[in-house]
Amino acid sequence: ARQAEPKADLLLVPYNYIIDKNIRDSLGIDWADDVIILDEAHNIDAVCADAMSFDLTPQLRAACVRELSKCRELSERQSIESPQKLRDALKLLMALIIELDRSIDQLELSPMGSRAGWNSSASGEAQGGSSMYVRPGDAVLSLLSRVGVSRDSWEMVREQIDLAIKLLGGGNSQPGSASQGESASRTSLEQFRFALQCVFRKAMTPDELSREYRVCVHVEPQPTSTKRWQAGPTTGATGYIARRPGAGLSKSALSAEPLHPNPAAPASVIKSKRTLSLWCQSASLAMVDIQSL
């Protein structure tokens, strides 16, 4: 199908292939002058919201630490241009993720629906997912600013992540680079980069972020089964399927976890059991992206 696509007059695909930017970019299709028809799109609003949302689980943060550790090992074994620049980038990214984990753990969780503020301690931990930290979307800016990530510094952080992803083999970092089935094998660092892209979306003002998104920090319930499903076209492009507590507050009941856990890797620096989520409340953002194709 991929080989025939350039000469085809008509393509039939699940509509999340078009709505989800990660999948859309992996297809490598030139959308110029194309007519896009969404047929039988009964739950398209939820798909659009999912495509513009993220969940930074403890497992994902730990997987990022493992990947950065692997990058450090690779940088010592391989001949790399500007090795000191790479090592500095890896060091900064490791510190950023560890500090973000600490900052997430310092948020005061409250019973669902009540107001809560910042807290310098990790007291008030949720029991069984019964407590949450819920705020308008712009609250994520304050959290990220605590670890040195802002709109002014975001591009530098993105470049550092790109260096690490390239060293790991690139994943699906370039549009059209994925072969069939590869959309389910993105690195955890690519997922982390996507999360930051959601926050620092071009032309997204703090007021729009506040209006279109909700920040939620919560504790994932313990899984009742060890079975996991790799993300694919029907589950989203960012991780495994899992139930999240308080799903009524979110855009759906899906959450992302890292794709390739490696228990032997040194990820014990991730202490928090909390998930940081940014849930999109509107289908319009994904549709705006499609209009700009």
Order of alpha helices (4+ residues) and beta strands (2+ residues): alpha-alpha-alpha-beta-alpha-alpha-beta-beta-alpha-alpha-alpha-alpha-beta-beta-alpha
